[in-house]
Amino acid sequence: MSTLPRSCAVPGCPRPMPCPEHTVARRRGQRQQRISKRMRAAQPWCTYCGSPNDLTIDHIVPLSQGGSNAVDNLTVACRRCNTSKHNSLVTAPPRSETYDIIIA
């Protein structure tokens, strides 16, 4: 008695496993890309200067100084602020200005 090859897990797909049409390839760095995308969607401006252009993810405590890739050590920064920071720690608190909207 021979066994038939197992079919794809998607209902109605007649292809055997692994089905190339329904298999999601896991690329290296996919988790970091998802975190980066979510952070930039939640805060669409630079933490340091407030610019909405060319946003990147910055390590608050640089990896070279013992920082980690944990989400609480990451912040949104424009490329200009991120590259000017280099490996230094930020001594000034992040920009947190609030603006009052006056309707006349």
N, C-alpha and C positions, 0 to 999 in steps of 0.2 A: 504494500500500500504506500503510495507516494503522497507527499503533502504538497499542497498548492502554496505558492508564495503568498505571504501576507500582503493584503491590499493596503492602499494609502488610508490614513486615519480620517481623511476628509470624506464625509458621506457622499456617495455617488461617484467618486473618483475610482476608475477601474485599474489604475496603474499600481504596480507593486512597490513596496517600500524599498529604498527611500524615494519618494516621488519628488522629482526636481521642481515641479510646479508649485508644490505646497511646502517645501522645506525652506526654512528661514536660516540663512547662513549667519553664524555669529562671527562678526569681525572683531579684530582686536581694537579696543578703545571705544566700543559701542556704548558702554555704560557712561564713560566720560562725556561722550557726545550728547547723550540724553540729559545728563545733569546740567551741562552747559546750556543746552537749549531751554530747559525749564528755568534756569536762573536768569537768563537774558529775557525771557518772556515775563517773569515776575518783576524784574527791575530793568526796564529798557533805557537806563542811563548809567554813566560812569559814577562810581561811588566817590571818587576823588574830585572830579571837576564838573560833573553833571552833564557832560557831552553825550548825546544819543548816537554818535557816529562811531563806526569801526570798533564794536565792543568785543572784548575778550574776557577770559576768566583769569583772575589773578590770585596767587596764594598770599594770604595776609602775612603769615610767617613762612618765608621761603623754604623750599625743600632742603636747600643747602645749609640752612640754620636749624634744622630739626623739625620743620613743619611737616604736615601730612596732607594727604589728598582728601581728607574728610570734608564734608560739605560745610561744616562750621569754620573751616580755615580758608574757604574760597569766597571771593567777592567779584562783582562785575566791575571791570575797568576798561576804559578806552585804550587802544593800542599805544597811544602817546604816553599816558600815565603809567601803563604797565611796563613799557620799555625804559622810561626814565627812573622808575623805582629800582631797577636792577635787583640786587640781593639784599637791599636794605629793608629794615622794618619801618613801618609808617609811624612817625612820632605824633603827628597831628590826628585828631579824630576824623572819621569820614565826614564829608559834607552832609549836613542835615538841615538845610534851610527850608523854611516854610514860607509860602507866599499867601497873602490874603487877597482874595478877589473882591474888588470893590465895584459894584454895579451902580452907576450914577444915573 
